[in-house]
Amino acid sequence: MALVIAIDGPAAAGKGTLAKRLAAHYGLPHLDTGLLYRAVGRLAQERGVDLDDPEAAGAVARELVPSHLDDGSLRGHEAGELASRVAAHPPVRQALDAFQRAFAAQPEGAVLDGRDIGTVICPDAPVKLFVTASPEVRARRRTDELTAKGRHVAYETILAEVRERDRRDAGRSVAPLKAAEDARLLDTSEMDIEEAFQAACAIVDAAPM
């Protein structure tokens, strides 16, 4: 069986950084699936498409090509908010699910991180991780990250946004954010990235293949 590592979790939990480390360690391709939704949100905004129109957003998603993921602004805060809005639409999800499943089906395996990888995209993945941390810790990490980039933001504002994002992601009708029943929980609230990486490697190495 190919080694497919499905990593889910809320915003700012560290799953993206962890996914990159695991992909490099095990020699696997990595897909940050959140970029797909960010790209759709950004393209829809640029084209004047109503982000709350499921069919219009779905049409944008069907036109997405890999080069759209190279936009550096996709990792910004605004793109994240746009992504959370369009990700709720079934036509968008249908258009992007096939892209993700094809990526996961590569012969050598793959590492994918997002919000519904273990529950929807790769339900048969041999390794599933649900990476989380408290809202307060995640807000502090995001605040520190933005401050380091020269952006002046208030911790209280970021905390409110993190909580609202959690509420929206967990409450959507299609593929809500939740841990797969057989996922291993990895709470990084008290871990640095190296500790989280070592804990994840232990889970991967112990997985039956």
C-alpha positions in Angstrom: 0.0 0.0 0.0 1.3 3.5 -0.9 2.1 5.7 2.1 -0.6 8.4 2.1 -0.6 10.7 5.1 -3.8 12.6 5.6 -3.4 15.6 7.9 -6.4 17.6 9.1 -7.0 20.3 11.7 -8.1 23.9 12.3 -6.4 27.1 11.1 -3.0 27.9 12.6 -2.6 24.5 14.2 0.8 23.9 12.5 -0.4 21.2 10.1 1.1 22.8 7.1 4.6 23.1 8.5 4.3 19.5 9.9 3.1 18.2 6.5 6.1 19.7 4.7 8.5 18.2 7.3 6.9 14.7 6.9 6.9 14.9 3.1 10.6 15.7 3.1 11.4 13.0 5.7 9.5 10.2 3.8 10.3 11.5 0.3 6.7 12.1 -0.7 5.0 14.8 -2.7 3.0 17.3 -0.6 -0.2 19.2 -1.3 -1.5 22.0 0.8 -5.1 21.6 -0.2 -6.1 24.9 1.4 -4.3 26.6 -1.4 -6.8 25.2 -3.9 -9.7 27.0 -2.1 -7.6 30.1 -1.5 -6.9 30.2 -5.3 -10.6 29.8 -6.1 -11.5 32.5 -3.7 -8.9 34.9 -5.0 -9.8 34.2 -8.7 -13.5 34.7 -7.9 -12.8 38.0 -6.2 -10.6 39.2 -9.0 -13.3 38.4 -11.6 -16.0 40.1 -9.6 -17.8 36.8 -8.9 -20.2 36.6 -6.0 -18.4 34.4 -3.4 -21.7 33.4 -2.0 -23.0 32.1 -5.3 -22.3 28.3 -5.3 -22.6 27.8 -9.1 -20.5 30.9 -10.0 -17.8 29.9 -7.5 -18.0 26.3 -8.9 -17.4 27.5 -12.4 -14.2 29.3 -11.2 -13.1 26.1 -9.4 -13.5 24.0 -12.6 -11.1 26.4 -14.4 -8.3 26.1 -11.8 -4.9 25.1 -13.1 -1.7 24.3 -11.1 -0.1 27.6 -12.0 -2.8 29.4 -10.1 -1.3 28.0 -6.9 2.0 29.9 -7.4 0.4 33.2 -6.3 2.3 34.2 -3.2 -0.6 36.2 -1.8 -2.6 33.0 -1.4 -0.9 32.4 2.0 -2.1 35.8 3.3 -4.9 36.4 5.8 -7.4 37.8 3.3 -7.1 34.8 1.0 -7.8 32.5 3.9 -11.0 34.3 4.6 -12.0 34.1 1.0 -11.2 30.3 1.0 -13.4 29.7 4.0 -16.4 31.3 2.2 -16.1 29.4 -1.1 -15.2 26.0 0.5 -18.8 25.7 1.8 -20.2 25.4 -1.7 -20.8 21.8 -3.0 -19.9 22.7 -6.7 -16.5 24.0 -5.5 -15.8 21.0 -3.5 -16.8 18.6 -6.3 -14.5 20.4 -8.7 -11.5 20.2 -6.4 -12.0 16.8 -4.8 -11.0 15.1 -8.0 -7.8 17.1 -8.2 -6.9 16.1 -4.6 -7.8 12.4 -5.1 -5.6 12.2 -8.2 -2.7 13.7 -6.2 -3.2 11.2 -3.4 -3.3 8.3 -5.9 0.4 8.7 -7.0 2.2 5.3 -6.8 4.7 6.4 -4.2 2.0 8.0 -2.0 1.6 11.6 -0.8 1.1 13.9 2.1 -2.0 16.1 2.0 -3.1 18.6 4.6 -6.4 20.3 4.9 -9.7 20.1 6.7 -11.4 17.0 5.2 -8.6 14.8 3.9 -9.1 11.9 6.3 -12.9 12.1 6.3 -13.7 12.8 2.6 -10.7 12.9 0.2 -8.6 9.9 1.5 -10.8 7.9 3.9 -8.7 4.9 3.3 -5.3 6.6 4.0 -3.1 4.3 6.2 -2.1 7.3 8.3 -4.5 10.0 9.5 -3.5 12.8 11.8 -5.8 15.5 13.3 -3.4 18.3 14.4 -4.9 20.9 16.7 -4.1 23.4 19.5 -6.1 25.7 21.7 -7.6 28.8 20.0 -5.5 30.9 22.3 -2.3 29.2 21.2 -3.2 29.3 17.6 -4.0 33.0 17.8 -0.7 33.7 19.5 1.2 31.8 16.8 -0.6 33.7 14.0 -0.1 37.0 15.7 3.6 36.3 16.1 3.9 35.2 12.5 2.2 38.3 11.2 4.3 40.6 13.5 7.5 39.0 12.2 6.4 39.9 8.7 6.0 43.5 9.7 2.2 43.5 10.1 0.8 45.2 13.2 -2.1 43.2 14.5 -3.9 42.9 17.8 -3.9 39.4 19.4 -7.5 39.9 20.5 -8.5 40.5 16.9 -6.8 37.4 15.7 -8.3 35.3 18.5 -11.8 36.4 17.5 -11.0 35.6 13.8 -9.7 32.2 14.8 -12.8 31.4 16.8 -15.1 32.6 14.0 -13.2 30.6 11.4 -13.5 27.5 13.6 -17.2 28.0 14.0 -17.7 28.5 10.2 -15.5 25.5 9.2 -17.1 23.1 11.8 -20.6 24.3 11.0 -20.7 24.1 7.3 -23.1 21.5 5.8 -20.6 19.9 3.4 -17.5 18.2 4.7 -17.3 20.1 8.0 -14.1 20.2 9.9 -13.8 17.1 12.2 -11.4 14.4 13.0 -11.9 11.0 11.2 -12.9 8.3 13.6 -9.6 6.5 13.1 -7.4 9.6 13.1 -4.7 10.1 15.7 -5.1 13.3 17.6 -1.9 15.4 17.9 -2.4 18.4 20.2 0.5 20.8 19.6 -0.5 23.4 22.3 2.5 22.5 24.4 4.8 21.4 21.5 7.3 23.2 19.3 7.6 22.1 15.7 10.4 19.6 16.4 8.4 17.9 19.2 5.3 17.8 16.9 7.4 16.3 14.1 8.9 13.6 16.2 5.5 12.7 17.6 4.0 12.5 14.1 6.9 10.3 12.9 6.3 7.9 15.7 2.7 7.6 14.6 3.6 7.1 10.9 6.3 4.5 11.7 3.9 2.5 13.9 1.1 2.5 11.3 0.3 -0.9 9.7 1.2 -0.9 6.0 
